[in-house]
Amino acid sequence: MAKKKKKAVAKKAKKTVKKAKKKPSKKTAVKKSSGPKVKVDLRQIFASSPVIEREGGNVRVLIGKAGLDGHDRGAKVIARACRDAGFEVVYTGLHQTPDMIVNTAIQEDVDVVGLSILSGAHNHLVPEVIKGLKGEGVKVGEDVLILVGGIIPETDFQFLRNAGVSMVFTPGTSVESIIEYIRGHVKPKA
Amino acid sequence: MDEKKKVLAAEAEWRKSVLDPHVKKNAVAYEGKSFTTISDMEVPLVAGPSHLEGIDLLNDIGFPGQYPFTRGVQPDMYRGRTWTMRQFAGFGTPRDTNKRFKYLLSQGMMGLSTAFDMPTLMGYDADAKLAKGEVGREGVNVTTLADMEILFDGIPLDEVTTSMTINAPAIVLLAMYVALADNRGIDRKKLGGTVQADMLKEFIAQKEWICPPRPSVKLVTDMVEFCTNELPRWNSISISGYHIREAGATAAQELAFTLADGLAYVEDGIKRGLDVDDFAPRLSFFFDVHNDFFEEIAKFRAARRIWARELKERFKAKNPRSWMLRTHAQTAGVSLTAQQPVNNVARVTMQALAAILGGTNSLHTNSMDETLALPTEPAVKVALRTQQIIAEESGVANTVDPLGGSYFVEHLTSKIEAEALAYIHKIYELGGMIGAIDEGFPQKEIAAAAYRFQQQLDRKEKVIVGVNKYTDDDEHDLPILKIDQEKEDEQVAFVKRTKSKRNKDKVGMALRKIAEDAKADKNLMPSILEAVKAYASVGEICDVFRQVYGIYRDPANF
């Protein structure tokens, strides 16, 4: 059943998940942006987005819904758009644990793991998925791209980047630009 | 009769000799544009007397407060009693939300509305493994009666009305609310409010389920039966289109699927042996209010007409209150943009106005920052003030259904009604809503509509200001509500302390009794009431549901 993943054999993936910088704890505090406004430039944080190579066949994309969050409108739209774009799409359905997503990603030999999270639990769930993939020997950013979509505050971008996320897509992103991103970052092996 | 013919002939002549030539001359201006509603409904360039053809002024439009209630459920609508301004609130610990409740009440809010976090909504305790990272994030966490005691601390349950947006575990939370009143010595007959409890729309749209559809509906009917006998002022279900629309449905789909859900609950109540006139008056509704102004107004008017006719004609209800569709409305969260978020104030104002012109009975206005996070207190205040400005400055509430009789609005009302009825008939053919859900019919229709809309946005056929038109790179400087991990830790610790202090034997016995009653197909409300009074938790009681009724899995269609 579980076809052995060609990429998963590299068992020596080093764990380089950086510790999240602990923010000063103000309980449910409203944080005002203080001082001069620093524009969070998406392209800058994600500037070094890796390009991964795929041996033969179509690009394979997993769209996953982790955690208890039931918002699946966006995930389904993206899944459908990816299918229409000619990718092979695996949609996990709702209420998946990070382990379930990791297992599906490995079994289905995907190039892209797209996680859709609108519950505010991304800082917990995304690193869990990445940790799980690494634990299976997957080189995140080399074998598999991790993309995140949903309600993600810009203040969390750097944390997610450090955790191994290649790109974050926030509300208002056109579907076309997501497809383009995947096309540009998953290339057939030369 | 002659008069009518004369008017129609004049309209036809005007279209031929004035309008058509003008349109022809202006054809260039129309090029490449489509003139449809946000749901892709065709709208006329100019509506006129011919658009009232087929509409019976007496039987279809009628008068406010009279069957079929197209023009509203009260003859004097907002003059007699303004709509209830009910802002949805909940985050962090019960203590945090209790503070927000008291703030909102002090600002003129008229009823409470509780948002729960994902673990509570999915029937897991704060200290469960699956709850990790999600406690208090999207709403308040309530695990045991001890949390409920804090949540409503200092709030007179016999004076406010409380709405709780809770579905799969609704029967548990309702039991907790009743237990709290019992413990405080408050007469159950004085409790007013609602639990959302509409499980069918969970399978269709919101996706917060525990058990499969049939046992889920059984639990809803248990509550309906209990409320009918014990809580005369409580609205037993809030049949919700909001989530259906937010998941991507068109206005007509929202209308059709919501009403079909409602009809399914009526059928189940009757099957249980209840008299339709004993429980139908306590069914309430909850609709979304999206951007397309007139389409939304028409939707509310059509909703009342369809419901009244179904209840009277199909279910033979005799009490006029059974025919009335009373509804809460919430401005469309999905229409808010993260880009240029202050623009959302304008959207919310327009949507709120549509709900009021549509005759809603209660309203939540979204805060401008809700697409970014749960709202901050200042943002919530602007949202509430928006309602107060409409109510007390604009003058729109002074005259009942001011758009009644409008060629365009009546035409659109009939059109959306016809489209919804076609869906409702299709659902009957599939064996009612549960059958339709098993087939994945509403789920697929909604996913297809959501995809179509996204494509229209990408092609710029539909416009969202600040997103695909009039964009800029300016950063917003709205403060954002941040809920820190400490909140979760605090709540988890409190729940653990509560659990350690309980009488374990009593909890165990109470849980076994629920399982017994479930297997015997009894109404579970009495045994759940006993269990929550012994501080059995939401997760423990929902585990009994999982064991007895099984777990529903997402069919994951896309």
Chai-1 contact restraints between the chains, C-beta under 6 A:
chainA,res_idxA,chainB,res_idxB,connection_type,confidence,min_distance_angstrom,max_distance_angstrom,comment,restraint_id
A,S25,B,D484,contact,1.0,0.0,6.0,A-B,restraint_1
A,S25,B,E486,contact,1.0,0.0,6.0,A-B,restraint_2
A,K27,B,D484,contact,1.0,0.0,6.0,A-B,restraint_3
A,K27,B,E486,contact,1.0,0.0,6.0,A-B,restraint_4
A,T28,B,G92,contact,1.0,0.0,6.0,A-B,restraint_5
A,T28,B,D96,contact,1.0,0.0,6.0,A-B,restraint_6
A,T28,B,I483,contact,1.0,0.0,6.0,A-B,restraint_7
A,V30,B,T376,contact,1.0,0.0,6.0,A-B,restraint_8
A,V30,B,P479,contact,1.0,0.0,6.0,A-B,restraint_9
A,V30,B,L481,contact,1.0,0.0,6.0,A-B,restraint_10
A,K31,B,K482,contact,1.0,0.0,6.0,A-B,restraint_11
A,K32,B,P479,contact,1.0,0.0,6.0,A-B,restraint_12
A,S33,B,D477,contact,1.0,0.0,6.0,A-B,restraint_13
A,K37,B,E475,contact,1.0,0.0,6.0,A-B,restraint_14
A,K39,B,E475,contact,1.0,0.0,6.0,A-B,restraint_15
A,L68,B,M118,contact,1.0,0.0,6.0,A-B,restraint_16
A,L68,B,M122,contact,1.0,0.0,6.0,A-B,restraint_17
A,L68,B,E134,contact,1.0,0.0,6.0,A-B,restraint_18
A,G70,B,Q206,contact,1.0,0.0,6.0,A-B,restraint_19
A,G70,B,K207,contact,1.0,0.0,6.0,A-B,restraint_20
A,G70,B,E208,contact,1.0,0.0,6.0,A-B,restraint_21
A,R73,B,A247,contact,1.0,0.0,6.0,A-B,restraint_22
A,R73,B,G248,contact,1.0,0.0,6.0,A-B,restraint_23
A,R73,B,A450,contact,1.0,0.0,6.0,A-B,restraint_24
A,K76,B,A447,contact,1.0,0.0,6.0,A-B,restraint_25
A,K76,B,F558,contact,1.0,0.0,6.0,A-B,restraint_26
A,V77,B,A450,contact,1.0,0.0,6.0,A-B,restraint_27
A,V77,B,Y451,contact,1.0,0.0,6.0,A-B,restraint_28
A,V77,B,Q454,contact,1.0,0.0,6.0,A-B,restraint_29
A,A79,B,F558,contact,1.0,0.0,6.0,A-B,restraint_30
A,R80,B,Y451,contact,1.0,0.0,6.0,A-B,restraint_31
A,R80,B,F558,contact,1.0,0.0,6.0,A-B,restraint_32
A,Y91,B,A556,contact,1.0,0.0,6.0,A-B,restraint_33
A,Y91,B,F558,contact,1.0,0.0,6.0,A-B,restraint_34
A,G93,B,D554,contact,1.0,0.0,6.0,A-B,restraint_35
A,G93,B,A556,contact,1.0,0.0,6.0,A-B,restraint_36
A,L94,B,K207,contact,1.0,0.0,6.0,A-B,restraint_37
A,L94,B,D554,contact,1.0,0.0,6.0,A-B,restraint_38
A,S119,B,M118,contact,1.0,0.0,6.0,A-B,restraint_39
A,S119,B,E138,contact,1.0,0.0,6.0,A-B,restraint_40
A,G120,B,R137,contact,1.0,0.0,6.0,A-B,restraint_41
A,A121,B,G133,contact,1.0,0.0,6.0,A-B,restraint_42
A,A121,B,E134,contact,1.0,0.0,6.0,A-B,restraint_43
A,H124,B,G133,contact,1.0,0.0,6.0,A-B,restraint_44
A,P171,B,A338,contact,1.0,0.0,6.0,A-B,restraint_45
A,G172,B,A338,contact,1.0,0.0,6.0,A-B,restraint_46
A,G172,B,Q339,contact,1.0,0.0,6.0,A-B,restraint_47
A,G172,B,V467,contact,1.0,0.0,6.0,A-B,restraint_48
A,S174,B,D458,contact,1.0,0.0,6.0,A-B,restraint_49
A,V175,B,Q454,contact,1.0,0.0,6.0,A-B,restraint_50
A,V175,B,D458,contact,1.0,0.0,6.0,A-B,restraint_51
A,E176,B,D458,contact,1.0,0.0,6.0,A-B,restraint_52
